Amino acid sequence: MPKIVTQNRKAFHDYFVEEKFEAGISLAGTEVKSIRQGTINLKDSYCKTDGREIFVVGMHISPYEKGNIFNKDPLRERKLLMHKKEILRLFNEVKKDGYSLIPLSVYFKNAHVKVEIGLCKGKKLYDKRESAAKRDAQREIERKMGRD
């Protein structure tokens, strides 16, 4: 059972998630310790690829308090570990108009840190309003069912 450290809730608000992928991530030891403490932020992060490698940009991992000289830059680009065929497929999908790679969550699977990335298409303002209206209607239905 994976232990979820953080989720990118803003991604589900701003994008339609078409497909999800699991990737390993290349980290320093102090970054892993910092993630175990839960000091990670996925807001405004995204993934970029050149067809051979894939990197996550904008993921903030706070420096580990006891890490002193071994701490890395909190906002540095971090390499994601995926099969070459998957990276090539994602590269071709992202070239299509309106698609992005967005980190959705970071979790521990056994002793390894994993990142769930989503192939996402941006929502327009009216899509966001429609999603909010559906959510409110569902909440209202739940409320009525609970009172009966």
FENPEVEN-V478031 format. One record per residue. N is the residue number from 1. RES is the residue in one small letter. SS is DSSP state (H for helix, E for strand, L for the rest). PHI is phi in whole degrees, -180 to 180 (NA if undefined). D_CENTER is the distance of its C-alpha to the mean C-alpha in Angstrom with 1 decimal. Layout:
N_RES_SS_PHI_D_CENTER / N_RES_SS_PHI_D_CENTER
//
This chain:
1_m_L_NA_18.5 / 2_p_L_-70_15.0 / 3_k_E_-98_14.7 / 4_i_E_-73_11.4 / 5_v_E_-91_11.1 / 6_t_E_-153_8.6 / 7_q_E_-130_6.6 / 8_n_L_-100_5.5 / 9_r_H_-66_8.9 / 10_k_H_-64_9.7 / 11_a_H_-63_7.7 / 12_f_H_-72_10.0 / 13_h_H_-80_12.8 / 14_d_H_-95_12.6 / 15_y_E_-137_11.8 / 16_f_E_-89_13.3 / 17_v_E_-88_11.0 / 18_e_E_-81_13.6 / 19_e_E_-152_12.4 / 20_k_E_-118_9.8 / 21_f_E_-134_10.0 / 22_e_E_-105_10.0 / 23_a_E_-137_10.4 / 24_g_E_-79_12.2 / 25_i_E_-139_11.8 / 26_s_L_-87_15.0 / 27_l_L_-131_15.7 / 28_a_L_-86_19.0 / 29_g_H_-60_20.6 / 30_t_H_-69_20.4 / 31_e_H_-68_16.7 / 32_v_H_-64_16.5 / 33_k_H_-62_19.0 / 34_s_H_-66_17.2 / 35_i_H_-65_14.0 / 36_r_H_-60_16.6 / 37_q_L_-80_17.9 / 38_g_L_86_14.6 / 39_t_L_-95_14.7 / 40_i_E_-137_11.1 / 41_n_E_-134_9.5 / 42_l_L_-100_6.2 / 43_k_L_-60_8.5 / 44_d_L_64_9.6 / 45_s_L_-97_7.4 / 46_y_E_-152_7.6 / 47_c_E_-115_8.9 / 48_k_E_-129_12.6 / 49_t_E_-141_15.1 / 50_d_L_-114_18.9 / 51_g_L_98_19.6 / 52_r_L_-114_20.1 / 53_e_L_-130_17.2 / 54_i_E_-131_13.5 / 55_f_E_-127_12.0 / 56_v_E_-102_9.0 / 57_v_E_-118_10.7 / 58_g_L_88_10.7 / 59_m_L_-79_8.8 / 60_h_E_-99_11.7 / 61_i_E_-114_13.2 / 62_s_L_-62_16.6 / 63_p_L_-62_19.7 / 64_y_L_-73_21.2 / 65_e_L_-57_24.5 / 66_k_L_-96_26.6 / 67_g_L_-85_25.1 / 68_n_H_33_27.6 / 69_i_H_-73_28.0 / 70_f_H_-87_25.3 / 71_n_L_-67_22.4 / 72_k_L_-104_20.4 / 73_d_L_-62_19.2 / 74_p_L_-62_16.3 / 75_l_L_-108_14.7 / 76_r_L_-66_15.7 / 77_e_L_-72_14.0 / 78_r_E_-120_12.8 / 79_k_E_-77_13.7 / 80_l_E_-96_11.7 / 81_l_E_-108_14.3 / 82_m_L_-141_14.9 / 83_h_L_-69_18.2 / 84_k_H_-58_19.9 / 85_k_H_-64_20.5 / 86_e_H_-65_16.9 / 87_i_H_-63_16.1 / 88_l_H_-63_19.2 / 89_r_H_-63_18.4 / 90_l_H_-64_15.0 / 91_f_H_-60_17.1 / 92_n_H_-69_19.7 / 93_e_H_-69_17.4 / 94_v_H_-69_15.8 / 95_k_L_-65_19.5 / 96_k_L_-66_20.2 / 97_d_L_-68_20.5 / 98_g_L_88_17.6 / 99_y_E_-97_14.8 / 100_s_E_-140_11.5 / 101_l_E_-107_8.6 / 102_i_E_-125_5.3 / 103_p_E_-68_1.9 / 104_l_E_-98_2.5 / 105_s_E_-159_4.2 / 106_v_E_-124_6.6 / 107_y_E_-150_10.0 / 108_f_E_-99_13.5 / 109_k_E_-121_15.3 / 110_n_L_57_18.9 / 111_a_L_-106_18.9 / 112_h_E_-102_16.0 / 113_v_E_-84_12.5 / 114_k_E_-122_10.0 / 115_v_E_-121_6.4 / 116_e_E_-95_5.6 / 117_i_E_-110_5.1 / 118_g_E_-118_7.1 / 119_l_E_-84_10.3 / 120_c_E_-122_10.8 / 121_k_E_-120_14.1 / 122_g_E_-64_14.7 / 123_k_L_-90_16.7 / 124_k_L_-85_20.1 / 125_l_H_-60_21.6 / 126_y_H_-68_23.7 / 127_d_H_-66_20.8 / 128_k_H_-64_19.2 / 129_r_H_-65_22.7 / 130_e_H_-63_23.2 / 131_s_H_-63_20.1 / 132_a_H_-65_21.4 / 133_a_H_-64_24.9 / 134_k_H_-62_23.9 / 135_r_H_-63_22.1 / 136_d_H_-65_25.2 / 137_a_H_-63_27.6 / 138_q_H_-64_25.9 / 139_r_H_-64_26.2 / 140_e_H_-66_29.8 / 141_i_H_-63_30.6 / 142_e_H_-61_29.3 / 143_r_H_-65_31.4 / 144_k_H_-65_34.5 / 145_m_H_-65_34.2 / 146_g_H_-71_34.0 / 147_r_H_-79_37.2 / 148_d_L_-70_39.4
//
